[in-house]
Amino acid sequence: MRGDNGHLVVAAGTNGSAVLVLSGPPDSNLGLMRIEAREAAGQVKALLG
C-alpha cells in the first residue's frame, strides 16, 4: 500500500496463522520491500515451525 507518509507491505504467513507487516518511508522501493517481506516471512515460518 502506498500512502502520503510511506508504504506498507503485508505478507501472509503459513496457513493464515501469521501476518508480517513492513513499513517504509515514501521513497521506499516497493519491489525490494516485497522481496524482503518474502524472505522475512520464510524466516518467521522457520521459527514458528
PDBQT receptor file of N, H, CA, C and O in Angstrom, charges set to zero:
ATOM      1  N   MET A   1       0.836  -1.173   0.000  1.00  0.00    +0.000 N 
ATOM      2  CA  MET A   1       0.000   0.000   0.000  1.00  0.00    +0.000 C 
ATOM      3  C   MET A   1       0.881   1.236   0.000  1.00  0.00    +0.000 C 
ATOM      4  O   MET A   1       1.907   1.302   0.678  1.00  0.00    +0.000 OA
ATOM      5  N   ARG A   2       0.450   2.205  -0.777  1.00  0.00    +0.000 N 
ATOM      6  H   ARG A   2      -0.383   2.151  -1.328  1.00  0.00    +0.000 HD
ATOM      7  CA  ARG A   2       1.165   3.478  -0.797  1.00  0.00    +0.000 C 
ATOM      8  C   ARG A   2       0.331   4.519  -0.070  1.00  0.00    +0.000 C 
ATOM      9  O   ARG A   2      -0.887   4.580  -0.239  1.00  0.00    +0.000 OA
ATOM     10  N   GLY A   3       0.979   5.320   0.725  1.00  0.00    +0.000 N 
ATOM     11  H   GLY A   3       1.969   5.270   0.863  1.00  0.00    +0.000 HD
ATOM     12  CA  GLY A   3       0.301   6.396   1.419  1.00  0.00    +0.000 C 
ATOM     13  C   GLY A   3       1.140   7.659   1.385  1.00  0.00    +0.000 C 
ATOM     14  O   GLY A   3       2.295   7.633   0.962  1.00  0.00    +0.000 OA
ATOM     15  N   ASP A   4       0.570   8.744   1.823  1.00  0.00    +0.000 N 
ATOM     16  H   ASP A   4      -0.369   8.765   2.168  1.00  0.00    +0.000 HD
ATOM     17  CA  ASP A   4       1.293  10.017   1.841  1.00  0.00    +0.000 C 
ATOM     18  C   ASP A   4       2.511   9.980   2.762  1.00  0.00    +0.000 C 
ATOM     19  O   ASP A   4       3.498  10.677   2.523  1.00  0.00    +0.000 OA
ATOM     20  N   ASN A   5       2.438   9.170   3.808  1.00  0.00    +0.000 N 
ATOM     21  H   ASN A   5       1.637   8.604   4.002  1.00  0.00    +0.000 HD
ATOM     22  CA  ASN A   5       3.513   9.118   4.797  1.00  0.00    +0.000 C 
ATOM     23  C   ASN A   5       4.429   7.921   4.648  1.00  0.00    +0.000 C 
ATOM     24  O   ASN A   5       5.347   7.747   5.449  1.00  0.00    +0.000 OA
ATOM     25  N   GLY A   6       4.198   7.082   3.629  1.00  0.00    +0.000 N 
ATOM     26  H   GLY A   6       3.452   7.223   2.979  1.00  0.00    +0.000 HD
ATOM     27  CA  GLY A   6       5.062   5.926   3.428  1.00  0.00    +0.000 C 
ATOM     28  C   GLY A   6       4.314   4.748   2.841  1.00  0.00    +0.000 C 
ATOM     29  O   GLY A   6       3.216   4.893   2.303  1.00  0.00    +0.000 OA
ATOM     30  N   HIS A   7       4.923   3.579   2.951  1.00  0.00    +0.000 N 
ATOM     31  H   HIS A   7       5.815   3.461   3.388  1.00  0.00    +0.000 HD
ATOM     32  CA  HIS A   7       4.383   2.355   2.366  1.00  0.00    +0.000 C 
ATOM     33  C   HIS A   7       4.228   1.272   3.417  1.00  0.00    +0.000 C 
ATOM     34  O   HIS A   7       4.957   1.235   4.408  1.00  0.00    +0.000 OA
ATOM     35  N   LEU A   8       3.260   0.388   3.180  1.00  0.00    +0.000 N 
ATOM     36  H   LEU A   8       2.669   0.419   2.374  1.00  0.00    +0.000 HD
ATOM     37  CA  LEU A   8       3.102  -0.821   3.974  1.00  0.00    +0.000 C 
ATOM     38  C   LEU A   8       3.100  -2.012   3.027  1.00  0.00    +0.000 C 
ATOM     39  O   LEU A   8       2.459  -1.982   1.976  1.00  0.00    +0.000 OA
ATOM     40  N   VAL A   9       3.818  -3.051   3.405  1.00  0.00    +0.000 N 
ATOM     41  H   VAL A   9       4.339  -3.075   4.259  1.00  0.00    +0.000 HD
ATOM     42  CA  VAL A   9       3.814  -4.303   2.658  1.00  0.00    +0.000 C 
ATOM     43  C   VAL A   9       3.361  -5.380   3.631  1.00  0.00    +0.000 C 
ATOM     44  O   VAL A   9       3.905  -5.503   4.729  1.00  0.00    +0.000 OA
ATOM     45  N   VAL A  10       2.367  -6.159   3.227  1.00  0.00    +0.000 N 
ATOM     46  H   VAL A  10       1.925  -6.059   2.336  1.00  0.00    +0.000 HD
ATOM     47  CA  VAL A  10       1.813  -7.218   4.076  1.00  0.00    +0.000 C 
ATOM     48  C   VAL A  10       2.073  -8.561   3.411  1.00  0.00    +0.000 C 
ATOM     49  O   VAL A  10       1.757  -8.748   2.236  1.00  0.00    +0.000 OA
ATOM     50  N   ALA A  11       2.649  -9.496   4.161  1.00  0.00    +0.000 N 
ATOM     51  H   ALA A  11       2.906  -9.344   5.116  1.00  0.00    +0.000 HD
ATOM     52  CA  ALA A  11       2.919 -10.840   3.661  1.00  0.00    +0.000 C 
ATOM     53  C   ALA A  11       2.187 -11.842   4.538  1.00  0.00    +0.000 C 
ATOM     54  O   ALA A  11       2.318 -11.817   5.762  1.00  0.00    +0.000 OA
ATOM     55  N   ALA A  12       1.415 -12.724   3.912  1.00  0.00    +0.000 N 
ATOM     56  H   ALA A  12       1.308 -12.744   2.918  1.00  0.00    +0.000 HD
ATOM     57  CA  ALA A  12       0.665 -13.737   4.654  1.00  0.00    +0.000 C 
ATOM     58  C   ALA A  12       1.607 -14.819   5.160  1.00  0.00    +0.000 C 
ATOM     59  O   ALA A  12       2.600 -15.160   4.517  1.00  0.00    +0.000 OA
ATOM     60  N   GLY A  13       1.268 -15.349   6.325  1.00  0.00    +0.000 N 
ATOM     61  H   GLY A  13       0.462 -15.072   6.847  1.00  0.00    +0.000 HD
ATOM     62  CA  GLY A  13       2.037 -16.444   6.896  1.00  0.00    +0.000 C 
ATOM     63  C   GLY A  13       1.510 -17.789   6.449  1.00  0.00    +0.000 C 
ATOM     64  O   GLY A  13       0.597 -17.872   5.627  1.00  0.00    +0.000 OA
ATOM     65  N   THR A  14       2.084 -18.828   6.990  1.00  0.00    +0.000 N 
ATOM     66  H   THR A  14       2.826 -18.760   7.658  1.00  0.00    +0.000 HD
ATOM     67  CA  THR A  14       1.694 -20.189   6.651  1.00  0.00    +0.000 C 
ATOM     68  C   THR A  14       0.293 -20.496   7.153  1.00  0.00    +0.000 C 
ATOM     69  O   THR A  14      -0.016 -20.259   8.321  1.00  0.00    +0.000 OA
ATOM     70  N   ASN A  15      -0.540 -21.012   6.294  1.00  0.00    +0.000 N 
ATOM     71  H   ASN A  15      -0.288 -21.205   5.345  1.00  0.00    +0.000 HD
ATOM     72  CA  ASN A  15      -1.900 -21.414   6.649  1.00  0.00    +0.000 C 
ATOM     73  C   ASN A  15      -2.693 -20.304   7.334  1.00  0.00    +0.000 C 
ATOM     74  O   ASN A  15      -3.600 -20.584   8.117  1.00  0.00    +0.000 OA
ATOM     75  N   GLY A  16      -2.362 -19.066   7.049  1.00  0.00    +0.000 N 
ATOM     76  H   GLY A  16      -1.625 -18.838   6.413  1.00  0.00    +0.000 HD
ATOM     77  CA  GLY A  16      -3.087 -17.950   7.640  1.00  0.00    +0.000 C 
ATOM     78  C   GLY A  16      -2.836 -17.777   9.125  1.00  0.00    +0.000 C 
ATOM     79  O   GLY A  16      -3.598 -17.087   9.803  1.00  0.00    +0.000 OA
ATOM     80  N   SER A  17      -1.779 -18.392   9.645  1.00  0.00    +0.000 N 
ATOM     81  H   SER A  17      -1.161 -18.953   9.094  1.00  0.00    +0.000 HD
ATOM     82  CA  SER A  17      -1.515 -18.337  11.083  1.00  0.00    +0.000 C 
ATOM     83  C   SER A  17      -0.748 -17.091  11.517  1.00  0.00    +0.000 C 
ATOM     84  O   SER A  17      -0.663 -16.800  12.710  1.00  0.00    +0.000 OA
ATOM     85  N   ALA A  18      -0.189 -16.354  10.553  1.00  0.00    +0.000 N 
ATOM     86  H   ALA A  18      -0.258 -16.592   9.584  1.00  0.00    +0.000 HD
ATOM     87  CA  ALA A  18       0.590 -15.175  10.909  1.00  0.00    +0.000 C 
ATOM     88  C   ALA A  18       0.570 -14.191   9.740  1.00  0.00    +0.000 C 
ATOM     89  O   ALA A  18       0.345 -14.568   8.591  1.00  0.00    +0.000 OA
ATOM     90  N   VAL A  19       0.807 -12.942  10.059  1.00  0.00    +0.000 N 
ATOM     91  H   VAL A  19       0.990 -12.635  10.993  1.00  0.00    +0.000 HD
ATOM     92  CA  VAL A  19       0.910 -11.899   9.045  1.00  0.00    +0.000 C 
ATOM     93  C   VAL A  19       2.126 -11.048   9.373  1.00  0.00    +0.000 C 
ATOM     94  O   VAL A  19       2.328 -10.653  10.521  1.00  0.00    +0.000 OA
ATOM     95  N   LEU A  20       2.927 -10.771   8.368  1.00  0.00    +0.000 N 
ATOM     96  H   LEU A  20       2.763 -11.092   7.435  1.00  0.00    +0.000 HD
ATOM     97  CA  LEU A  20       4.109  -9.931   8.527  1.00  0.00    +0.000 C 
ATOM     98  C   LEU A  20       3.826  -8.595   7.855  1.00  0.00    +0.000 C 
ATOM     99  O   LEU A  20       3.394  -8.562   6.703  1.00  0.00    +0.000 OA
ATOM    100  N   VAL A  21       4.062  -7.500   8.556  1.00  0.00    +0.000 N 
ATOM    101  H   VAL A  21       4.412  -7.526   9.492  1.00  0.00    +0.000 HD
ATOM    102  CA  VAL A  21       3.828  -6.166   8.009  1.00  0.00    +0.000 C 
ATOM    103  C   VAL A  21       5.131  -5.381   8.069  1.00  0.00    +0.000 C 
ATOM    104  O   VAL A  21       5.759  -5.276   9.122  1.00  0.00    +0.000 OA
ATOM    105  N   LEU A  22       5.529  -4.831   6.921  1.00  0.00    +0.000 N 
ATOM    106  H   LEU A  22       5.019  -4.917   6.065  1.00  0.00    +0.000 HD
ATOM    107  CA  LEU A  22       6.712  -3.984   6.847  1.00  0.00    +0.000 C 
ATOM    108  C   LEU A  22       6.267  -2.572   6.509  1.00  0.00    +0.000 C 
ATOM    109  O   LEU A  22       5.326  -2.382   5.739  1.00  0.00    +0.000 OA
ATOM    110  N   SER A  23       6.931  -1.592   7.076  1.00  0.00    +0.000 N 
ATOM    111  H   SER A  23       7.695  -1.746   7.701  1.00  0.00    +0.000 HD
ATOM    112  CA  SER A  23       6.630  -0.202   6.739  1.00  0.00    +0.000 C 
ATOM    113  C   SER A  23       7.912   0.480   6.276  1.00  0.00    +0.000 C 
ATOM    114  O   SER A  23       9.010   0.139   6.717  1.00  0.00    +0.000 OA
ATOM    115  N   GLY A  24       7.751   1.445   5.381  1.00  0.00    +0.000 N 
ATOM    116  H   GLY A  24       6.859   1.722   5.023  1.00  0.00    +0.000 HD
ATOM    117  CA  GLY A  24       8.900   2.168   4.865  1.00  0.00    +0.000 C 
ATOM    118  C   GLY A  24       8.527   3.596   4.524  1.00  0.00    +0.000 C 
ATOM    119  O   GLY A  24       7.345   3.926   4.421  1.00  0.00    +0.000 OA
ATOM    120  N   PRO A  25       9.522   4.442   4.348  1.00  0.00    +0.000 N 
ATOM    121  CA  PRO A  25       9.278   5.851   4.024  1.00  0.00    +0.000 C 
ATOM    122  C   PRO A  25       8.723   6.002   2.606  1.00  0.00    +0.000 C 
ATOM    123  O   PRO A  25       8.746   5.046   1.831  1.00  0.00    +0.000 OA
ATOM    124  N   PRO A  26       8.228   7.184   2.261  1.00  0.00    +0.000 N 
ATOM    125  CA  PRO A  26       7.620   7.405   0.946  1.00  0.00    +0.000 C 
ATOM    126  C   PRO A  26       8.526   7.087  -0.240  1.00  0.00    +0.000 C 
ATOM    127  O   PRO A  26       8.027   6.733  -1.308  1.00  0.00    +0.000 OA
ATOM    128  N   ASP A  27       9.833   7.203  -0.082  1.00  0.00    +0.000 N 
ATOM    129  H   ASP A  27      10.239   7.490   0.786  1.00  0.00    +0.000 HD
ATOM    130  CA  ASP A  27      10.741   6.938  -1.197  1.00  0.00    +0.000 C 
ATOM    131  C   ASP A  27      11.235   5.489  -1.237  1.00  0.00    +0.000 C 
ATOM    132  O   ASP A  27      12.210   5.188  -1.926  1.00  0.00    +0.000 OA
ATOM    133  N   SER A  28      10.569   4.591  -0.503  1.00  0.00    +0.000 N 
ATOM    134  H   SER A  28       9.777   4.836   0.057  1.00  0.00    +0.000 HD
ATOM    135  CA  SER A  28      10.945   3.178  -0.484  1.00  0.00    +0.000 C 
ATOM    136  C   SER A  28      10.727   2.537  -1.843  1.00  0.00    +0.000 C 
ATOM    137  O   SER A  28       9.841   2.932  -2.601  1.00  0.00    +0.000 OA
ATOM    138  N   ASN A  29      11.552   1.541  -2.137  1.00  0.00    +0.000 N 
ATOM    139  H   ASN A  29      12.272   1.220  -1.522  1.00  0.00    +0.000 HD
ATOM    140  CA  ASN A  29      11.403   0.737  -3.347  1.00  0.00    +0.000 C 
ATOM    141  C   ASN A  29      10.450  -0.409  -3.010  1.00  0.00    +0.000 C 
ATOM    142  O   ASN A  29      10.831  -1.333  -2.292  1.00  0.00    +0.000 OA
ATOM    143  N   LEU A  30       9.208  -0.362  -3.521  1.00  0.00    +0.000 N 
ATOM    144  H   LEU A  30       8.898   0.389  -4.104  1.00  0.00    +0.000 HD
ATOM    145  CA  LEU A  30       8.205  -1.369  -3.167  1.00  0.00    +0.000 C 
ATOM    146  C   LEU A  30       8.586  -2.759  -3.636  1.00  0.00    +0.000 C 
ATOM    147  O   LEU A  30       8.292  -3.739  -2.951  1.00  0.00    +0.000 OA
ATOM    148  N   GLY A  31       9.225  -2.868  -4.777  1.00  0.00    +0.000 N 
ATOM    149  H   GLY A  31       9.464  -2.072  -5.333  1.00  0.00    +0.000 HD
ATOM    150  CA  GLY A  31       9.664  -4.180  -5.262  1.00  0.00    +0.000 C 
ATOM    151  C   GLY A  31      10.650  -4.815  -4.304  1.00  0.00    +0.000 C 
ATOM    152  O   GLY A  31      10.546  -6.001  -3.991  1.00  0.00    +0.000 OA
ATOM    153  N   LEU A  32      11.604  -4.031  -3.839  1.00  0.00    +0.000 N 
ATOM    154  H   LEU A  32      11.689  -3.068  -4.093  1.00  0.00    +0.000 HD
ATOM    155  CA  LEU A  32      12.583  -4.531  -2.884  1.00  0.00    +0.000 C 
ATOM    156  C   LEU A  32      11.921  -4.880  -1.558  1.00  0.00    +0.000 C 
ATOM    157  O   LEU A  32      12.280  -5.871  -0.922  1.00  0.00    +0.000 OA
ATOM    158  N   MET A  33      10.956  -4.068  -1.142  1.00  0.00    +0.000 N 
ATOM    159  H   MET A  33      10.664  -3.263  -1.659  1.00  0.00    +0.000 HD
ATOM    160  CA  MET A  33      10.245  -4.365   0.100  1.00  0.00    +0.000 C 
ATOM    161  C   MET A  33       9.500  -5.702  -0.002  1.00  0.00    +0.000 C 
ATOM    162  O   MET A  33       9.478  -6.473   0.957  1.00  0.00    +0.000 OA
ATOM    163  N   ARG A  34       8.895  -5.975  -1.155  1.00  0.00    +0.000 N 
ATOM    164  H   ARG A  34       8.913  -5.349  -1.934  1.00  0.00    +0.000 HD
ATOM    165  CA  ARG A  34       8.187  -7.245  -1.338  1.00  0.00    +0.000 C 
ATOM    166  C   ARG A  34       9.151  -8.423  -1.280  1.00  0.00    +0.000 C 
ATOM    167  O   ARG A  34       8.832  -9.457  -0.693  1.00  0.00    +0.000 OA
ATOM    168  N   ILE A  35      10.329  -8.274  -1.885  1.00  0.00    +0.000 N 
ATOM    169  H   ILE A  35      10.589  -7.434  -2.361  1.00  0.00    +0.000 HD
ATOM    170  CA  ILE A  35      11.336  -9.339  -1.834  1.00  0.00    +0.000 C 
ATOM    171  C   ILE A  35      11.772  -9.569  -0.392  1.00  0.00    +0.000 C 
ATOM    172  O   ILE A  35      11.857 -10.711   0.060  1.00  0.00    +0.000 OA
ATOM    173  N   GLU A  36      12.044  -8.502   0.319  1.00  0.00    +0.000 N 
ATOM    174  H   GLU A  36      11.975  -7.575  -0.048  1.00  0.00    +0.000 HD
ATOM    175  CA  GLU A  36      12.452  -8.614   1.721  1.00  0.00    +0.000 C 
ATOM    176  C   GLU A  36      11.344  -9.228   2.576  1.00  0.00    +0.000 C 
ATOM    177  O   GLU A  36      11.623 -10.008   3.487  1.00  0.00    +0.000 OA
ATOM    178  N   ALA A  37      10.088  -8.879   2.285  1.00  0.00    +0.000 N 
ATOM    179  H   ALA A  37       9.862  -8.246   1.545  1.00  0.00    +0.000 HD
ATOM    180  CA  ALA A  37       8.962  -9.432   3.043  1.00  0.00    +0.000 C 
ATOM    181  C   ALA A  37       8.881 -10.938   2.854  1.00  0.00    +0.000 C 
ATOM    182  O   ALA A  37       8.663 -11.672   3.818  1.00  0.00    +0.000 OA
ATOM    183  N   ARG A  38       9.056 -11.410   1.618  1.00  0.00    +0.000 N 
ATOM    184  H   ARG A  38       9.234 -10.814   0.835  1.00  0.00    +0.000 HD
ATOM    185  CA  ARG A  38       9.016 -12.863   1.373  1.00  0.00    +0.000 C 
ATOM    186  C   ARG A  38      10.127 -13.577   2.120  1.00  0.00    +0.000 C 
ATOM    187  O   ARG A  38       9.908 -14.634   2.712  1.00  0.00    +0.000 OA
ATOM    188  N   GLU A  39      11.326 -12.997   2.092  1.00  0.00    +0.000 N 
ATOM    189  H   GLU A  39      11.504 -12.138   1.611  1.00  0.00    +0.000 HD
ATOM    190  CA  GLU A  39      12.457 -13.608   2.794  1.00  0.00    +0.000 C 
ATOM    191  C   GLU A  39      12.211 -13.634   4.301  1.00  0.00    +0.000 C 
ATOM    192  O   GLU A  39      12.438 -14.653   4.953  1.00  0.00    +0.000 OA
ATOM    193  N   ALA A  40      11.749 -12.515   4.848  1.00  0.00    +0.000 N 
ATOM    194  H   ALA A  40      11.564 -11.688   4.318  1.00  0.00    +0.000 HD
ATOM    195  CA  ALA A  40      11.471 -12.443   6.284  1.00  0.00    +0.000 C 
ATOM    196  C   ALA A  40      10.346 -13.394   6.675  1.00  0.00    +0.000 C 
ATOM    197  O   ALA A  40      10.404 -14.022   7.731  1.00  0.00    +0.000 OA
ATOM    198  N   ALA A  41       9.321 -13.502   5.826  1.00  0.00    +0.000 N 
ATOM    199  H   ALA A  41       9.275 -12.991   4.967  1.00  0.00    +0.000 HD
ATOM    200  CA  ALA A  41       8.211 -14.419   6.114  1.00  0.00    +0.000 C 
ATOM    201  C   ALA A  41       8.716 -15.858   6.174  1.00  0.00    +0.000 C 
ATOM    202  O   ALA A  41       8.259 -16.639   7.008  1.00  0.00    +0.000 OA
ATOM    203  N   GLY A  42       9.643 -16.209   5.307  1.00  0.00    +0.000 N 
ATOM    204  H   GLY A  42      10.014 -15.574   4.630  1.00  0.00    +0.000 HD
ATOM    205  CA  GLY A  42      10.234 -17.549   5.346  1.00  0.00    +0.000 C 
ATOM    206  C   GLY A  42      11.006 -17.788   6.626  1.00  0.00    +0.000 C 
ATOM    207  O   GLY A  42      10.962 -18.886   7.182  1.00  0.00    +0.000 OA
ATOM    208  N   GLN A  43      11.708 -16.782   7.098  1.00  0.00    +0.000 N 
ATOM    209  H   GLN A  43      11.743 -15.890   6.646  1.00  0.00    +0.000 HD
ATOM    210  CA  GLN A  43      12.455 -16.910   8.352  1.00  0.00    +0.000 C 
ATOM    211  C   GLN A  43      11.512 -17.043   9.541  1.00  0.00    +0.000 C 
ATOM    212  O   GLN A  43      11.764 -17.836  10.448  1.00  0.00    +0.000 OA
ATOM    213  N   VAL A  44      10.429 -16.271   9.541  1.00  0.00    +0.000 N 
ATOM    214  H   VAL A  44      10.224 -15.627   8.804  1.00  0.00    +0.000 HD
ATOM    215  CA  VAL A  44       9.445 -16.354  10.620  1.00  0.00    +0.000 C 
ATOM    216  C   VAL A  44       8.790 -17.731  10.601  1.00  0.00    +0.000 C 
ATOM    217  O   VAL A  44       8.580 -18.332  11.654  1.00  0.00    +0.000 OA
ATOM    218  N   LYS A  45       8.468 -18.229   9.422  1.00  0.00    +0.000 N 
ATOM    219  H   LYS A  45       8.638 -17.740   8.566  1.00  0.00    +0.000 HD
ATOM    220  CA  LYS A  45       7.866 -19.556   9.283  1.00  0.00    +0.000 C 
ATOM    221  C   LYS A  45       8.777 -20.619   9.899  1.00  0.00    +0.000 C 
ATOM    222  O   LYS A  45       8.303 -21.511  10.603  1.00  0.00    +0.000 OA
ATOM    223  N   ALA A  46      10.068 -20.526   9.638  1.00  0.00    +0.000 N 
ATOM    224  H   ALA A  46      10.453 -19.801   9.066  1.00  0.00    +0.000 HD
ATOM    225  CA  ALA A  46      11.021 -21.496  10.188  1.00  0.00    +0.000 C 
ATOM    226  C   ALA A  46      11.071 -21.413  11.717  1.00  0.00    +0.000 C 
ATOM    227  O   ALA A  46      11.200 -22.435  12.391  1.00  0.00    +0.000 OA
ATOM    228  N   LEU A  47      10.970 -20.201  12.258  1.00  0.00    +0.000 N 
ATOM    229  H   LEU A  47      10.865 -19.372  11.710  1.00  0.00    +0.000 HD
ATOM    230  CA  LEU A  47      10.997 -20.040  13.719  1.00  0.00    +0.000 C 
ATOM    231  C   LEU A  47       9.726 -20.563  14.374  1.00  0.00    +0.000 C 
ATOM    232  O   LEU A  47       9.773 -21.146  15.458  1.00  0.00    +0.000 OA
ATOM    233  N   LEU A  48       8.585 -20.352  13.712  1.00  0.00    +0.000 N 
ATOM    234  H   LEU A  48       8.546 -19.879  12.832  1.00  0.00    +0.000 HD
ATOM    235  CA  LEU A  48       7.305 -20.776  14.299  1.00  0.00    +0.000 C 
ATOM    236  C   LEU A  48       7.027 -22.262  14.097  1.00  0.00    +0.000 C 
ATOM    237  O   LEU A  48       6.189 -22.853  14.778  1.00  0.00    +0.000 OA
ATOM    238  N   GLY A  49       7.743 -22.844  13.155  1.00  0.00    +0.000 N 
ATOM    239  H   GLY A  49       8.423 -22.364  12.602  1.00  0.00    +0.000 HD
ATOM    240  CA  GLY A  49       7.580 -24.277  12.912  1.00  0.00    +0.000 C 
ATOM    241  C   GLY A  49       6.511 -24.611  12.014  1.00  0.00    +0.000 C 
ATOM    242  O   GLY A  49       6.282 -25.789  11.737  1.00  0.00    +0.000 OA
TER     243      GLY A  49
